[in-house]
Amino acid sequence: PQSVVFRDGSWPIPGERIPDVAALSMGFSVEDDLSWPGLAVGDLFHRPRATVLVTVKGVDKLTLPVKGVSYPIENAVPFSLDSVANAIHTLFSEETPVVLQLAPSEERVYMVGKANSVFEDLSVTLRQLRNRLFQDNSILSSLPLNSLSRNNEVDLLFLSELQVLHDIASLLSRHKHLAKDHSPDLYSLELAGLEEIGKRYGEDSQQFKDASQILADSLQKFADEMYNLYSGNAVVEAVAVKTFNSPLMRKTRSILQSSESDTENPYNLAYPYNYNYAVVFNIILWMMIGLALAVIVISYNLWNMDPGYDSIIYRMTNQKIRMD
């Protein structure tokens, strides 16, 4: 959209700062300043109503039919948009925006807000995805498979991820009012099917080439559908990474979970440091000191008060004084 400006250039973006780029493009603040010059200052009063980020594992670069702005990734480490989702929950808790984070190959899904009722029928487990592919209205009836096979589990995993993209846009098109409200929505999808095809057949195989082309076409179609559903006021981003430098330890969350579940903490570790800690600490500290000083001063004056001293009110209302 016009409110978000990405400059043309080849500036590498640090992998760990991708969530900050997504947050800043939506108008949220971040803890550390982002010195990356690719994102320019846009319209502060008109922010995008949705951010769609698709992470594709197994390839360094995707050639999409419609050319967009692209940047190389420096230090491709695992990342998550949990901080962006928490910011949306904090600022728009009463409006219940759509927040959907999904990784079909790992059966990892997180839905809160209106996504619970809209996407509750979305296939998320491997068995559900396999059954969805063989239904009458699946993408298998219209998608050219070329060298891919319906009888291979790796191929079906790849195709099931494309089916998820199709179902998300289809379900959202039935509930277009969600794209018309004032609360921002977040969609974060992680696709690993292409990586599995590369491991199974090799990156020089015809299956991998066909799968890369099918994925590029499907992503372009998905991006156009989401962009049109939000009337052009959505940011669609794709992150292509061959492999991450280190594994990401994620917490598994339920499809209908409204808040992050408690996990076992065998070492009784404290919660991570928050930059608001110093502010809250100073507020509580000086308030306690002020109240303590007030109690001391009041107690001292009450203790040393002369009980025989009468104020002017008692002298004016004393009948004995009037008679004298």
Backbone bond lengths (Angstrom), bond angles and torsions (degrees), N, CA, C in turn:
res aa  C-N    CA-C-N  psi(-1)  N-CA   C-N-CA  omega(-1)  CA-C   N-CA-C  phi
1 P - - - 1.470 - - 1.520 111.63 -
2 Q 1.325 117.10 166.85 1.456 120.72 -178.13 1.520 113.08 -69.34
3 S 1.306 117.30 -19.76 1.469 119.78 -179.47 1.519 112.73 -76.27
4 V 1.322 118.62 -14.23 1.460 123.09 179.38 1.519 108.04 -118.39
5 V 1.327 116.45 126.45 1.456 121.87 -175.65 1.524 108.77 -119.42
6 F 1.330 115.96 117.19 1.460 122.36 171.96 1.529 107.87 -107.85
7 R 1.321 116.67 122.27 1.460 121.32 -177.95 1.527 110.62 -77.86
8 D 1.321 114.82 147.84 1.460 120.44 174.45 1.521 109.15 -74.75
9 G 1.304 116.39 130.38 1.454 121.19 -179.65 1.509 110.55 171.08
10 S 1.299 115.94 176.52 1.466 121.80 -179.17 1.518 111.10 -117.46
11 W 1.327 116.34 35.53 1.464 119.22 179.48 1.523 109.65 -72.40
12 P 1.312 118.21 125.51 1.479 119.16 178.45 1.517 110.92 -71.20
13 I 1.303 115.76 139.02 1.462 121.46 179.21 1.527 108.77 -104.97
14 P 1.318 118.63 127.42 1.474 119.79 177.36 1.519 110.97 -62.35
15 G 1.326 115.67 137.42 1.454 119.45 -177.44 1.515 113.49 -61.21
16 E 1.338 116.74 -33.97 1.462 119.26 -177.90 1.525 112.35 -76.07
17 R 1.346 118.46 -10.59 1.458 120.99 -179.03 1.529 112.18 -101.17
18 I 1.319 118.15 4.60 1.466 120.01 177.86 1.529 111.56 -59.97
19 P 1.349 120.54 -43.31 1.471 119.21 175.36 1.521 113.33 -59.55
20 D 1.344 117.54 -33.78 1.458 119.90 178.70 1.526 111.17 -68.56
21 V 1.330 117.10 -36.49 1.464 120.05 176.51 1.527 110.21 -63.33
22 A 1.341 115.85 -42.48 1.464 119.19 177.77 1.520 111.43 -64.24
23 A 1.331 117.17 -40.21 1.463 120.53 -179.83 1.526 111.43 -66.55
24 L 1.326 117.13 -44.76 1.464 120.07 -179.26 1.528 111.67 -66.58
25 S 1.324 116.86 -35.95 1.465 118.94 178.62 1.529 111.69 -66.35
26 M 1.337 117.40 -24.65 1.460 121.20 177.51 1.523 112.51 -89.92
27 G 1.335 117.18 -4.73 1.458 120.64 177.94 1.508 114.23 96.02
28 F 1.337 118.76 9.59 1.457 121.90 178.51 1.525 110.04 -91.80
29 S 1.305 115.23 155.41 1.461 120.90 177.49 1.523 110.19 -88.65
30 V 1.318 115.91 158.96 1.458 122.68 179.08 1.521 108.53 -124.80
31 E 1.312 116.01 160.25 1.461 120.60 -176.78 1.526 111.53 -69.57
32 D 1.318 117.60 -45.28 1.460 122.26 -179.10 1.522 109.79 -107.17
33 D 1.326 115.68 139.66 1.462 120.24 179.15 1.530 110.40 -63.79
34 L 1.322 115.24 140.96 1.457 121.72 179.27 1.523 108.68 -100.99
35 S 1.326 115.47 113.67 1.466 120.78 -179.33 1.518 112.76 -92.17
36 W 1.319 117.41 7.60 1.470 120.57 -179.93 1.525 109.58 -70.72
37 P 1.351 118.37 125.34 1.473 120.32 -173.38 1.523 114.33 -81.77
38 G 1.321 119.01 -1.59 1.459 119.37 -176.73 1.513 114.17 -70.09
39 L 1.337 117.73 -29.46 1.467 122.03 -179.00 1.517 109.49 -99.73
40 A 1.323 116.39 117.83 1.461 121.66 179.83 1.520 110.02 -93.96
41 V 1.327 115.65 165.48 1.462 121.68 178.30 1.526 108.68 -75.52
42 G 1.325 116.11 120.44 1.456 120.52 -179.93 1.515 112.45 -101.48
43 D 1.293 115.95 -155.84 1.462 122.29 179.60 1.524 109.26 -76.32
44 L 1.326 116.54 114.84 1.458 120.92 -176.24 1.527 112.50 -73.32
45 F 1.328 117.69 -19.88 1.459 120.71 -174.93 1.523 112.61 -99.39
46 H 1.308 118.42 -7.51 1.462 122.15 178.21 1.523 107.85 -133.65
47 R 1.315 115.11 95.21 1.452 120.90 -178.28 1.528 109.51 -100.28
48 P 1.325 117.92 157.89 1.477 120.42 179.93 1.520 111.73 -63.91
49 R 1.316 116.08 147.16 1.457 121.43 -178.88 1.524 112.12 -84.92
50 A 1.311 118.67 -8.83 1.461 120.35 -179.14 1.527 109.73 -156.91
51 T 1.314 114.59 148.53 1.458 122.69 171.75 1.520 108.35 -127.02
52 V 1.313 115.89 125.62 1.462 122.63 -179.72 1.521 107.33 -117.88
53 L 1.314 117.03 116.00 1.460 121.93 -179.76 1.522 108.74 -121.42
54 V 1.328 116.10 120.95 1.461 123.00 -179.56 1.519 107.89 -114.84
55 T 1.330 116.76 121.37 1.459 122.54 177.68 1.524 108.95 -100.94
56 V 1.322 116.40 122.54 1.462 122.94 -179.36 1.522 107.80 -110.62
57 K 1.303 116.53 119.35 1.459 122.39 179.59 1.523 109.67 -98.55
58 G 1.329 115.58 144.64 1.456 120.91 175.91 1.507 115.12 107.10
59 V 1.332 118.95 -2.85 1.458 121.56 -179.01 1.524 108.40 -149.53
60 D 1.328 116.55 143.41 1.467 121.23 -179.16 1.515 112.74 -82.11
61 K 1.340 116.74 -26.54 1.452 119.86 -174.12 1.514 109.54 -150.91
62 L 1.313 115.73 140.06 1.459 122.45 176.39 1.520 109.22 -116.90
63 T 1.302 116.02 133.10 1.452 121.18 177.67 1.520 108.47 -97.27
64 L 1.324 115.61 101.39 1.458 120.82 -178.30 1.527 110.21 -85.91
65 P 1.337 117.33 151.95 1.471 119.89 178.83 1.520 113.38 -58.56
66 V 1.318 116.90 -40.05 1.469 121.47 178.67 1.526 108.19 -103.21
67 K 1.309 115.65 119.90 1.459 120.30 -175.80 1.517 110.83 -72.99
68 G 1.319 116.06 136.18 1.458 121.67 176.48 1.517 110.20 -129.28
69 V 1.298 116.30 -170.89 1.461 121.92 178.69 1.518 108.63 -82.30
70 S 1.325 117.26 129.69 1.461 121.63 -178.39 1.521 109.41 -132.46
71 Y 1.334 114.48 152.84 1.459 121.62 -179.42 1.524 108.83 -139.13
72 P 1.327 117.67 146.61 1.474 119.73 174.22 1.518 110.86 -73.63
73 I 1.323 115.70 152.58 1.464 121.86 -179.99 1.519 109.02 -102.55
74 E 1.296 115.67 129.42 1.458 122.34 178.21 1.532 109.52 -106.17
75 N 1.309 116.32 127.58 1.465 121.90 -179.07 1.531 110.16 59.15
76 A 1.325 114.61 71.80 1.474 121.05 -176.08 1.521 109.90 -73.76
77 V 1.310 115.36 89.13 1.469 121.63 177.35 1.522 108.42 -102.85
78 P 1.326 118.28 155.81 1.470 120.18 177.75 1.522 111.43 -61.49
79 F 1.301 116.11 147.07 1.463 121.90 -179.28 1.523 108.57 -143.89
80 S 1.296 115.26 164.70 1.465 122.19 176.05 1.515 108.65 -144.59
81 L 1.322 115.29 158.14 1.464 121.86 179.70 1.520 111.36 -101.56
82 D 1.327 116.75 28.13 1.464 119.94 178.98 1.522 111.60 -61.82
83 S 1.330 117.41 -36.84 1.464 119.78 -179.73 1.519 111.08 -65.84
84 V 1.330 117.00 -37.41 1.466 120.07 177.48 1.526 110.38 -68.47
85 A 1.347 116.12 -41.02 1.463 119.53 178.23 1.526 111.25 -63.08
86 N 1.330 117.09 -40.06 1.467 119.80 178.15 1.520 111.78 -65.86
87 A 1.325 117.06 -37.18 1.464 119.56 177.66 1.527 111.16 -65.05
88 I 1.323 116.79 -38.78 1.463 119.98 177.90 1.519 110.57 -65.53
89 H 1.348 117.17 -42.34 1.457 120.28 179.29 1.522 111.35 -63.50
90 T 1.327 116.59 -38.02 1.462 120.17 -177.15 1.525 111.99 -70.30
91 L 1.311 117.12 -42.73 1.464 120.61 -174.44 1.519 113.20 -86.86
92 F 1.332 117.13 -25.23 1.463 120.19 -175.73 1.526 110.33 -128.27
93 S 1.330 115.90 42.39 1.466 119.79 -177.22 1.526 112.12 -66.75
94 E 1.321 117.64 -33.97 1.465 120.12 -178.03 1.526 112.59 -77.14
95 E 1.322 117.75 -23.47 1.460 120.55 -177.57 1.528 112.62 -92.17
96 T 1.317 118.11 -8.89 1.471 124.40 178.17 1.521 111.88 46.50
97 P 1.328 118.01 73.14 1.465 120.43 178.58 1.527 111.19 -71.94
98 V 1.329 115.72 170.65 1.459 121.98 179.08 1.522 108.77 -85.49
99 V 1.313 117.15 123.53 1.457 123.14 175.07 1.519 107.29 -130.48
100 L 1.324 116.35 117.58 1.461 122.38 -177.02 1.514 108.74 -132.49
101 Q 1.331 116.57 118.09 1.454 123.22 174.87 1.529 107.44 -123.01
102 L 1.324 115.85 124.37 1.459 119.57 -168.47 1.520 110.17 -144.56
103 A 1.333 115.49 136.44 1.464 123.80 172.09 1.526 107.02 -134.93
104 P 1.333 118.65 92.29 1.473 120.89 -172.34 1.516 113.94 -60.10
105 S 1.327 118.60 -39.06 1.460 120.17 -175.91 1.524 112.32 -66.14
106 E 1.331 117.05 -27.18 1.466 121.36 179.42 1.524 112.10 -101.40
107 E 1.331 116.75 2.36 1.463 121.89 -178.10 1.527 110.91 55.59
108 R 1.325 115.77 36.06 1.464 121.40 179.72 1.520 108.64 -104.99
109 V 1.311 117.12 123.49 1.451 121.51 -177.36 1.521 109.51 -144.13
110 Y 1.323 115.30 145.29 1.464 121.45 178.08 1.522 107.61 -142.83
111 M 1.304 116.37 115.25 1.463 121.90 -179.46 1.519 109.01 -129.59
112 V 1.299 116.87 131.96 1.467 121.65 175.51 1.515 108.32 -140.64
113 G 1.313 115.02 169.09 1.452 120.47 178.61 1.514 111.38 69.64
114 K 1.313 116.28 -140.82 1.450 121.56 -178.96 1.524 112.77 -69.05
115 A 1.333 117.18 -15.78 1.462 119.76 179.44 1.525 111.58 -64.90
116 N 1.340 117.02 -24.99 1.462 119.58 -179.98 1.522 111.78 -62.04
117 S 1.313 116.96 -39.16 1.459 120.31 -177.61 1.526 112.46 -89.00
118 V 1.319 117.80 -28.31 1.460 120.83 -176.68 1.519 111.69 -82.75
119 F 1.340 116.35 -43.46 1.457 120.92 -174.24 1.525 112.99 -106.78
120 E 1.323 117.38 21.56 1.455 119.29 -179.43 1.526 112.04 -68.60
121 D 1.330 117.83 -23.60 1.462 121.37 178.17 1.522 112.59 -91.42
122 L 1.317 117.41 5.92 1.459 120.65 -179.69 1.523 110.36 -72.20
123 S 1.327 116.60 134.64 1.466 121.26 179.22 1.523 108.99 -71.91
124 V 1.332 115.73 127.53 1.464 119.69 -176.05 1.524 112.68 -126.50
125 T 1.321 118.56 -30.31 1.454 120.65 178.38 1.522 109.56 -87.21
126 L 1.325 116.39 161.13 1.458 120.88 -178.31 1.526 111.50 -62.82
127 R 1.314 117.05 -37.06 1.466 119.54 178.62 1.528 110.58 -67.88
128 Q 1.323 116.68 -42.53 1.461 119.42 177.57 1.524 111.35 -63.28
129 L 1.316 116.88 -39.99 1.457 120.11 179.61 1.524 111.42 -64.88
130 R 1.328 116.75 -40.75 1.468 120.09 178.68 1.526 110.63 -64.29
131 N 1.319 117.25 -43.93 1.468 120.20 178.86 1.522 111.53 -65.74
132 R 1.325 115.98 -34.82 1.470 118.87 -179.80 1.523 111.20 -66.10
133 L 1.328 117.54 -34.27 1.453 120.24 -177.98 1.526 112.43 -65.16
134 F 1.313 117.17 -30.13 1.456 120.76 -174.95 1.533 112.47 -97.56
135 Q 1.322 116.42 15.88 1.463 119.76 172.35 1.527 109.98 -84.53
136 D 1.306 115.53 167.23 1.467 120.30 -172.79 1.522 112.47 -66.15
137 N 1.326 117.22 -35.88 1.464 120.04 -174.85 1.530 112.69 -99.23
138 S 1.331 117.67 28.37 1.460 120.88 179.93 1.527 110.12 -84.31
139 I 1.329 115.29 172.53 1.460 120.27 -178.00 1.522 112.07 -74.03
140 L 1.338 118.20 -14.16 1.464 120.51 -179.49 1.527 111.83 -63.45
141 S 1.324 117.12 -25.33 1.459 119.87 -178.92 1.521 112.92 -77.48
142 S 1.327 117.86 -17.34 1.462 120.80 -176.88 1.520 113.79 -125.57
143 L 1.319 118.09 -9.72 1.464 121.02 -175.42 1.521 110.25 -94.67
144 P 1.326 118.38 127.92 1.474 120.16 176.60 1.526 110.32 -74.01
145 L 1.319 117.46 116.73 1.461 121.51 -176.52 1.522 112.44 -81.52
146 N 1.317 117.65 -26.14 1.468 122.17 -177.62 1.526 110.24 56.53
147 S 1.327 117.50 -115.16 1.467 120.24 -177.20 1.525 113.52 -86.65
148 L 1.332 118.76 -3.68 1.454 121.33 178.89 1.524 110.25 -77.79
149 S 1.326 115.97 155.00 1.459 121.50 -174.94 1.511 110.09 -121.65
150 R 1.345 114.66 145.36 1.457 120.33 175.24 1.515 112.73 -79.38
151 N 1.296 118.07 -10.57 1.461 121.83 -175.69 1.515 112.96 -100.88
152 N 1.312 117.37 1.78 1.460 120.78 -179.25 1.523 108.85 -104.50
153 E 1.330 116.69 132.02 1.457 121.48 -176.29 1.525 111.80 -64.90
154 V 1.330 116.91 -37.29 1.465 119.78 -179.96 1.526 110.39 -66.16
155 D 1.323 116.62 -42.15 1.454 120.58 178.26 1.528 111.03 -64.95
156 L 1.323 116.12 -39.01 1.472 119.64 179.83 1.527 111.27 -67.01
157 L 1.322 116.94 -34.42 1.465 119.50 176.70 1.519 110.65 -64.10
158 F 1.318 115.93 -43.14 1.456 119.86 178.25 1.525 111.39 -63.50
159 L 1.319 116.83 -44.32 1.464 120.96 -179.66 1.523 112.03 -68.52
160 S 1.324 116.82 -31.42 1.467 119.60 179.62 1.524 111.35 -67.57
161 E 1.325 117.42 -32.61 1.461 119.81 176.52 1.533 110.79 -67.49
162 L 1.311 116.78 -37.15 1.467 119.61 175.13 1.520 110.82 -66.79
163 Q 1.337 116.18 -34.01 1.456 120.04 176.88 1.522 111.04 -64.57
164 V 1.327 117.10 -36.25 1.461 120.99 177.94 1.526 110.48 -63.77
165 L 1.328 116.94 -42.35 1.469 119.89 177.08 1.520 110.97 -59.71
166 H 1.302 116.17 -43.58 1.463 120.77 179.53 1.526 111.12 -64.22
167 D 1.330 117.52 -42.44 1.468 120.99 -177.67 1.524 111.72 -68.48
168 I 1.326 117.63 -35.88 1.468 120.00 179.20 1.516 110.42 -63.06
169 A 1.326 116.54 -47.81 1.466 119.24 178.49 1.519 111.42 -65.73
170 S 1.331 117.47 -35.70 1.459 120.22 179.85 1.524 111.55 -68.14
171 L 1.336 117.22 -43.92 1.460 120.32 178.98 1.526 111.52 -65.66
172 L 1.318 116.64 -39.01 1.461 119.24 179.90 1.521 111.26 -68.76
173 S 1.330 117.24 -32.26 1.466 119.62 178.09 1.522 112.00 -66.98
174 R 1.340 117.25 -24.19 1.463 120.49 176.50 1.526 111.93 -80.20
175 H 1.305 117.01 -17.29 1.467 122.01 179.42 1.533 108.52 -125.81
176 K 1.308 115.45 62.61 1.463 120.15 -175.10 1.524 112.56 -66.74
177 H 1.330 116.83 -17.39 1.465 118.40 179.60 1.526 111.67 -65.31
178 L 1.339 117.23 -23.00 1.459 119.47 178.81 1.520 111.53 -68.13
179 A 1.326 116.19 -27.68 1.461 120.29 179.58 1.522 112.19 -87.41
180 K 1.326 117.39 0.12 1.455 121.16 -178.44 1.524 113.47 -106.12
181 D 1.356 117.16 -8.99 1.458 118.54 -177.93 1.528 109.75 -77.75
182 H 1.337 114.73 -178.86 1.460 120.88 -174.91 1.526 113.13 -97.07
183 S 1.303 118.92 -4.47 1.455 121.09 -179.83 1.527 110.09 -89.44
184 P 1.327 118.47 138.74 1.466 120.89 -179.27 1.531 111.38 -73.77
185 D 1.315 115.90 147.57 1.464 122.67 179.23 1.525 109.22 -114.15
186 L 1.323 114.95 154.28 1.461 120.90 -177.48 1.516 109.57 -134.27
187 Y 1.328 115.84 129.56 1.458 122.99 176.45 1.527 107.48 -127.55
188 S 1.324 116.16 119.68 1.458 121.90 178.67 1.521 108.43 -126.28
189 L 1.329 116.81 116.39 1.458 122.65 -175.43 1.519 109.26 -124.37
190 E 1.315 115.94 138.99 1.465 121.95 178.68 1.526 108.75 -122.56
191 L 1.332 116.26 120.27 1.456 122.72 -176.14 1.527 109.45 -112.77
192 A 1.322 116.14 122.13 1.465 121.53 -178.77 1.524 112.38 -119.12
193 G 1.334 117.46 6.21 1.458 119.70 -178.27 1.512 113.68 -64.95
194 L 1.330 117.70 -37.82 1.458 120.56 179.23 1.524 111.21 -65.42
195 E 1.319 116.77 -35.83 1.466 120.43 177.24 1.522 110.99 -63.62
196 E 1.320 117.14 -39.71 1.462 120.43 179.25 1.528 111.29 -68.61
197 I 1.314 117.06 -35.29 1.465 119.39 176.74 1.522 110.51 -66.28
198 G 1.327 117.19 -38.87 1.459 120.08 176.46 1.509 112.68 -63.04
199 K 1.324 116.31 -37.47 1.465 119.41 177.33 1.527 111.78 -70.59
200 R 1.320 116.23 -33.54 1.467 120.25 -175.45 1.523 112.25 -79.17
201 Y 1.324 117.12 -45.73 1.464 120.40 -174.33 1.530 112.96 -106.73
202 G 1.331 117.75 -19.78 1.452 120.35 -173.62 1.521 111.03 98.21
203 E 1.317 116.08 149.42 1.453 120.53 -175.91 1.523 113.24 -74.48
204 D 1.335 117.66 -14.87 1.460 121.06 177.98 1.522 112.30 -95.79
205 S 1.323 117.17 3.38 1.458 120.77 -176.74 1.521 110.67 -79.44
206 Q 1.317 115.21 160.78 1.455 120.57 177.59 1.522 111.01 -69.02
207 Q 1.324 116.60 -31.96 1.460 120.10 178.64 1.534 111.17 -62.52
208 F 1.338 116.21 -41.49 1.460 119.76 -179.63 1.529 110.47 -68.11
209 K 1.324 117.64 -39.19 1.460 120.42 179.13 1.527 111.08 -66.37
210 D 1.336 115.94 -43.20 1.463 118.88 178.37 1.525 111.36 -65.14
211 A 1.339 116.10 -40.98 1.461 119.48 179.81 1.531 110.98 -64.69
212 S 1.330 117.60 -38.24 1.467 120.48 178.51 1.521 111.01 -63.83
213 Q 1.331 116.90 -40.82 1.457 119.86 179.42 1.522 111.68 -69.09
214 I 1.335 115.96 -41.63 1.471 119.68 178.28 1.526 110.48 -63.39
215 L 1.333 116.81 -40.95 1.463 120.52 179.80 1.523 110.89 -65.47
216 A 1.325 117.50 -41.91 1.467 120.35 179.20 1.526 110.88 -62.22
217 D 1.324 117.11 -44.02 1.467 120.22 178.88 1.534 111.23 -65.29
218 S 1.338 116.77 -40.30 1.465 120.04 -179.34 1.525 111.22 -68.11
219 L 1.321 117.09 -39.29 1.459 120.08 178.04 1.527 111.31 -65.38
220 Q 1.316 116.58 -40.08 1.460 119.44 178.20 1.524 111.19 -64.45
221 K 1.324 116.41 -41.35 1.464 119.99 177.64 1.518 111.16 -65.31
222 F 1.325 116.98 -42.65 1.463 121.39 178.41 1.522 110.80 -62.94
223 A 1.340 117.03 -42.48 1.466 120.57 179.53 1.522 111.12 -64.00
224 D 1.330 117.40 -41.85 1.469 120.08 179.23 1.529 111.21 -64.88
225 E 1.336 116.91 -40.17 1.458 119.99 -179.45 1.534 111.21 -66.12
226 M 1.323 117.17 -44.86 1.464 120.07 179.42 1.533 110.55 -66.49
227 Y 1.317 116.65 -38.61 1.465 120.51 179.69 1.528 110.70 -64.19
228 N 1.325 116.45 -40.51 1.465 120.00 179.86 1.527 111.83 -73.20
229 L 1.337 117.91 -34.85 1.458 120.16 179.21 1.527 111.59 -63.47
230 Y 1.327 116.98 -32.77 1.458 121.45 178.74 1.527 111.57 -96.07
231 S 1.323 116.29 18.01 1.473 122.20 176.06 1.526 112.08 55.45
232 G 1.293 116.22 39.85 1.457 120.65 177.41 1.508 114.97 77.57
233 N 1.311 118.68 7.01 1.463 122.02 -178.20 1.526 110.22 -109.46
234 A 1.319 116.51 53.57 1.458 122.14 179.71 1.527 109.04 -143.01
235 V 1.313 115.81 145.11 1.463 122.60 176.83 1.523 107.65 -103.48
236 V 1.322 116.46 121.60 1.462 122.44 179.88 1.526 107.84 -112.53
237 E 1.320 116.57 120.42 1.465 122.26 -176.34 1.518 109.57 -125.81
238 A 1.312 116.20 142.29 1.464 122.56 177.09 1.523 108.55 -126.37
239 V 1.323 116.16 129.33 1.454 122.94 179.21 1.523 107.56 -113.21
240 A 1.320 116.37 115.10 1.466 122.00 179.04 1.521 108.23 -105.38
241 V 1.311 116.68 121.24 1.455 121.98 -179.17 1.525 108.56 -138.50
242 K 1.315 115.88 131.00 1.458 119.85 -178.17 1.517 110.97 -68.40
243 T 1.315 115.61 -47.45 1.464 120.75 175.66 1.515 108.37 -159.50
244 F 1.306 115.75 147.81 1.460 120.64 178.30 1.520 109.62 -82.46
245 N 1.334 115.41 150.89 1.459 120.26 -177.60 1.515 112.94 -71.85
246 S 1.321 117.30 -27.53 1.466 120.73 -179.47 1.514 107.98 -146.14
247 P 1.336 117.24 151.75 1.471 119.27 179.85 1.507 110.88 -70.52
248 L 1.315 114.71 150.98 1.469 121.82 178.54 1.514 109.38 -104.81
249 M 1.315 116.45 124.05 1.454 121.67 177.52 1.513 107.79 -89.84
250 R 1.313 116.51 111.39 1.452 122.19 -178.08 1.512 110.40 -113.64
251 K 1.317 115.31 150.76 1.451 121.65 174.03 1.517 109.43 -88.39
252 T 1.308 117.34 134.62 1.454 121.67 178.67 1.511 109.35 -82.49
253 R 1.335 115.97 130.47 1.454 120.64 -177.23 1.517 109.43 -126.29
254 S 1.298 115.18 149.53 1.459 121.05 -175.00 1.514 111.08 -75.79
255 I 1.328 115.40 159.52 1.463 120.83 -178.89 1.514 111.81 -68.06
256 L 1.332 118.49 -29.70 1.458 122.19 -178.20 1.516 111.84 -109.52
257 Q 1.307 117.44 17.94 1.452 120.32 -176.20 1.518 109.59 -79.42
258 S 1.332 117.11 128.12 1.459 121.25 -177.53 1.509 112.19 -91.74
259 S 1.307 118.30 -17.75 1.449 121.66 177.43 1.512 108.47 -142.98
260 E 1.305 115.26 157.47 1.452 120.22 -176.38 1.523 109.71 -65.87
261 S 1.309 115.56 127.32 1.448 120.85 -174.96 1.519 110.71 -74.65
262 D 1.317 114.81 154.44 1.446 120.75 177.89 1.512 109.70 -76.93
263 T 1.302 116.64 135.83 1.451 122.12 178.55 1.517 109.33 -112.76
264 E 1.307 115.18 160.27 1.450 120.35 -179.33 1.521 109.78 -67.70
265 N 1.319 115.27 137.76 1.454 121.51 179.96 1.517 108.04 -127.92
266 P 1.340 117.41 82.92 1.470 119.01 -173.57 1.514 113.38 -66.06
267 Y 1.341 118.09 -22.71 1.453 120.28 -177.89 1.526 112.96 -96.74
268 N 1.318 117.30 2.54 1.458 122.15 178.04 1.532 111.05 54.23
269 L 1.327 115.77 48.38 1.456 121.07 -178.95 1.524 110.47 -78.01
270 A 1.321 115.54 149.20 1.461 120.91 177.75 1.524 109.67 -75.87
271 Y 1.313 115.12 161.28 1.454 119.33 178.99 1.533 109.58 -70.62
272 P 1.332 118.60 155.98 1.465 121.05 -178.72 1.523 112.10 -60.14
273 Y 1.328 115.84 149.86 1.460 121.71 -179.83 1.513 110.32 -65.53
274 N 1.322 115.73 136.85 1.454 122.30 178.16 1.519 108.77 -113.59
275 Y 1.348 116.42 140.06 1.459 119.75 -176.76 1.517 112.60 -67.90
276 N 1.338 118.42 -13.73 1.463 121.44 175.83 1.525 112.58 -81.67
277 Y 1.327 117.18 -4.18 1.457 119.66 -175.90 1.526 111.60 -60.69
278 A 1.330 117.83 -44.12 1.465 120.53 -177.95 1.527 111.42 -63.51
279 V 1.325 116.95 -37.67 1.464 120.50 179.61 1.526 110.54 -66.12
280 V 1.312 116.52 -48.93 1.462 120.42 -179.31 1.529 110.43 -63.76
281 F 1.334 116.77 -39.73 1.463 120.45 -179.19 1.526 110.93 -62.46
282 N 1.332 118.03 -44.63 1.463 120.53 -179.75 1.520 111.90 -66.92
283 I 1.325 117.45 -37.87 1.466 119.72 178.17 1.523 110.56 -61.84
284 I 1.331 116.76 -48.49 1.469 120.58 -179.10 1.522 111.21 -66.59
285 L 1.344 118.29 -42.22 1.460 121.77 -177.86 1.516 111.92 -60.78
286 W 1.349 117.32 -53.25 1.461 119.28 -175.45 1.522 112.06 -72.74
287 M 1.301 117.95 -26.76 1.465 119.61 174.52 1.523 110.40 -67.07
288 M 1.332 117.25 -42.26 1.463 120.81 177.90 1.523 111.22 -65.14
289 I 1.343 116.78 -40.83 1.471 119.33 178.80 1.524 110.70 -64.75
290 G 1.353 117.04 -42.15 1.463 119.95 178.65 1.515 112.64 -63.67
291 L 1.344 116.87 -42.18 1.459 119.54 178.27 1.530 111.23 -66.07
292 A 1.327 117.55 -38.50 1.470 120.39 179.03 1.527 111.26 -64.14
293 L 1.337 117.01 -43.45 1.464 120.07 178.14 1.526 111.49 -64.64
294 A 1.342 116.58 -38.53 1.465 119.12 178.84 1.516 111.39 -64.53
295 V 1.324 117.06 -41.23 1.466 120.62 178.37 1.521 110.60 -63.84
296 I 1.338 117.84 -40.30 1.469 121.08 -179.43 1.527 110.88 -65.46
297 V 1.336 116.99 -45.47 1.473 119.89 -178.32 1.526 111.03 -65.58
298 I 1.326 116.91 -43.41 1.465 119.63 179.61 1.519 110.97 -64.88
299 S 1.318 117.01 -42.47 1.465 120.49 179.23 1.525 111.47 -64.06
300 Y 1.322 117.45 -40.17 1.466 120.66 179.63 1.528 110.88 -63.66
301 N 1.312 117.53 -44.00 1.473 120.65 -179.50 1.519 111.55 -68.24
302 L 1.320 118.25 -37.72 1.461 119.86 176.47 1.528 111.41 -66.46
303 W 1.329 117.32 -37.75 1.463 120.92 -178.51 1.535 111.64 -68.16
304 N 1.328 117.26 -35.68 1.457 121.14 -177.14 1.531 112.78 -98.47
305 M 1.287 119.41 13.67 1.468 121.66 178.91 1.535 109.89 -74.41
306 D 1.356 117.47 138.64 1.453 122.99 179.12 1.529 108.55 -80.95
307 P 1.328 119.04 111.28 1.476 119.83 -176.95 1.528 112.81 -69.33
308 G 1.349 117.91 -17.60 1.462 119.10 179.84 1.512 113.96 -88.46
309 Y 1.293 116.82 -3.81 1.461 120.02 -178.60 1.523 109.53 -82.92
310 D 1.365 116.17 124.36 1.460 121.96 178.56 1.514 108.96 -104.76
311 S 1.300 115.15 136.61 1.462 118.99 179.35 1.523 109.75 -78.21
312 I 1.321 116.62 176.00 1.460 122.33 -179.45 1.514 112.25 -66.13
313 I 1.287 116.76 -24.23 1.463 119.47 178.62 1.515 110.73 -65.98
314 Y 1.345 116.19 -44.72 1.464 118.92 -179.68 1.521 110.99 -70.45
315 R 1.374 117.66 -32.95 1.464 118.96 -179.86 1.525 111.49 -69.48
316 M 1.294 118.12 -35.22 1.460 121.30 -178.53 1.525 112.61 -75.50
317 T 1.307 117.33 -24.31 1.462 119.69 -178.11 1.521 112.26 -102.57
318 N 1.295 117.84 5.65 1.453 121.09 -179.68 1.538 108.61 -81.37
319 Q 1.336 117.30 121.16 1.477 121.69 -178.49 1.515 112.31 -67.34
320 K 1.351 116.21 -30.50 1.470 119.20 -178.86 1.512 111.54 -67.37
321 I 1.285 117.62 -35.47 1.464 121.47 178.43 1.525 110.33 -67.65
322 R 1.296 118.35 -38.27 1.446 121.70 179.26 1.529 111.27 -66.13
323 M 1.337 118.03 -39.48 1.461 120.43 179.67 1.503 110.71 -67.10
324 D 1.295 119.61 -36.99 1.459 122.00 178.07 1.525 111.74 -65.67
